[in-house]
Amino acid sequence: MCLSIPSQVVAVDIERQSVTVDTLGVRRDVSSHLMNEPLEIGDYVLIHIGFVMNKIDKEDAQQSIDLYQEIVTKLENEAIH
């Protein structure tokens, strides 16, 4: 099973067919070679092994991000107690 956290596109490099994404504050470059549709700054995507696999709706992305942040907070609180 693969868990993919939604990432927001923050830069597009058309020549290299890559994008820079922000995943919960961490930025990295990933390939967009597998995408048939163009990506734009602000789009939300799911990534697998360094490749953008698909674009997702902003509302769905935000719900997932909120859930991941809730899980992280609960785990941190458990570690303290």
N, C-alpha and C positions, 0 to 999 in steps of 0.2 A: 504494500500500500504506500502511496506517495501523498505527502501532505504539502500542498502548495499554498503559500501565503500570497495574497494579491500584492502586486508591485505596481507602482505608478511610474509611467514613462516621464523622464525629466529631460532627456535629450535624444535626438535622432541623428544617426549618421547614415545617410542614404548610400554613400559610396561603399562603406564597409558592410552594409546591410546589418547594422547593429543598433541597439538602443541602450541608453543608460537608464537604469530603473532605481527607484527608491523603495526598499522593502523594510518597513518599520525603522526608518532612519539610516539604513545601510545602503550605500549606493554601489552599483556594479554594472559593468557592461555585459550584455548578453546578445546573442545572435537573433536576428529576426528573419533568417533565411527560410524558415518553415512557414512564415506567414504569407497568405495570399493577398490580404488586404493591407493597405498602408497604415502605419502607426503614427500617432501624433502625440506631442507633449500633452500630458494630462490623462491619456488613456490608462486604463488599468488592465494588467495582463497577468497570466499565470505562466510560470517558468518551470521547466524540467531539464535538468542537467545542462544548464547554460543556454537553452533555447526557449524563446517565447513560443508557447504552444497555442494560446488563444487569448483573445481580448474578451474582457468581461464588463458587465454593466457597473457603473460607478456605485449605485446603491448596494448591489450584491457584494462588491468589493469592500465597501465600508462596513457592512454587517459582519463580514468575515474578519476584518481587521479588529473590530470592536470585540468580537468573541475571542480572538487570539490574545488580545491585551488583557481581557478578563481572566483567561486561563493563566497567563504569566503572573498576574497579580496574586491570584489564589495560590499558585505554587510558591511564590516568594513569601507569602504570609505563612504558609505551612512550614517553610524552611526556618523561619524565625522562631516559631513555637515549638 
